[in-house]
Amino acid sequence: MSLNRRRFLQSAAAVAAVPGLPSPDALAATAPFELIAGVFKQQVRETGAASGVWGYNLQVPGPVLRFKQGEEATFLLRNRLPQATTIHWHGIRVPNEMDGVPNVTQVAIAPDTDFTYKYRLPDSGTYWYHPHQSSFEQVPRGLYGALIVEEARPVPVDREVLWVLSDFKLGPENQQVEDFGRVTDFGSGGRLGNVIAINGKAAGAQQRLELRPNERVRLRLINASSARILALDFTGHQPWVLSLDGQGVPPRPLKGQLILGGGQRTDLILDGSAGSGQFEVWDRRDKGARIATIAYAGSPVRAKVLGAPPAIPPNRLTTPNLQRASRHYLAFEGGVLGMPAIGMVDGKPQDVKSIMEQHGLSWTMNYTAQHEHALMHEPLFRFRKGEHVVIRMINRTDFEHPMHMHGHFFQVVAINNKPVKERVWRDTVVMAPRQDMDIALVADNVGEWMFHCHILDHAAGGMMGTVLVE
Ligand SMILES: [Cu+2]
């Protein structure tokens, strides 16, 4: 066990002595916004019974949390679930102790206790929040919501629309199928739902996005699915890509399908350029599914459709210098179709059979498989504060993996050893099967940060590690 972690456990024990008390800090300044995690019913499918869900403030997705860049946010999380939970603020560069990772940054919040999260919002953009405790179960039950940080001067639009995309696995009575945590899902594509949802309601032709001719809409898209990767197709329209994972890009027309892995966000500018009629929005993955209808109504907002939108003012992120960067490697192996590496579990070498059968794990990262937020593991990497780093991720599996790093943004700088011309900021990137991908970042946020697959079943099956910035 590292010294760092031992220190954490000691302080964790001290905190645990006064369960349920918010920290004194939380009592000062502005009143916290209450997020009550609970169990309730919500109409997900159009017809039939309401579904039992877990969510925040009796709604799935949870309330839209909206702030201005630079503001301080305070949340009082009240856990009324039958399990311990936490909230992770995906993409927000919070101080480490506010990151919501059980055993690593805080003690999991027990049922019927509260916890206060308080931090400043350094970056504008589209973010989201969800538990990091048993996330393979708590997220698909409905615990997620959008966190939007407005730019000081937002891109001018007529209207904003938010789509929190997810899926539910519902049985014939619309009940949630209680099959969370199956090793077969951990080692394959993850537990996919059978009902794609937009803002907590079943996707399909009945999900209507109404546009007036020549109207300009900013469409914020969040993939909150626990496993599903989406490939969106806006037929009859040519949206502009405005930002990826909250970070502005030079606006460009969306070419082909919009790939959105679990955890990723994209803001689009959607112009009412078609002027009349109805158009289909599709998810083109697998067999494909029509998820929504763009329908025209009303009089034109302006005489002509607008041209290219202005770029979002960039957030203050330090660009990694590849010449002076330290180089690191991260090999991924495993999965049901591949040959899992012989690896280390809980500090001991294990053969493939026991990794899978005895430990219920399916993947290794640098030949180590670990249980979610395990206490005994060492960080994958240790970086000095301010160190420029390149991590070559080597995907020796037959699966895609949306890899997410906490507390930092990174740039994809090479794919299969070929430099990438345009470097965009991301906090989550989809690695293709058998692909090598180099990501670069400046490790400037001190603490121990998760680096994991955002197919939450994969994370639970071994694809979860940390990087320590000190
Ligand atoms: Cu994965």
Residues whose N, C-alpha, C, O or C-beta is under 5 A from the ligand:
A	BS01	CU	E400 H401 P402 C453 I455 H458
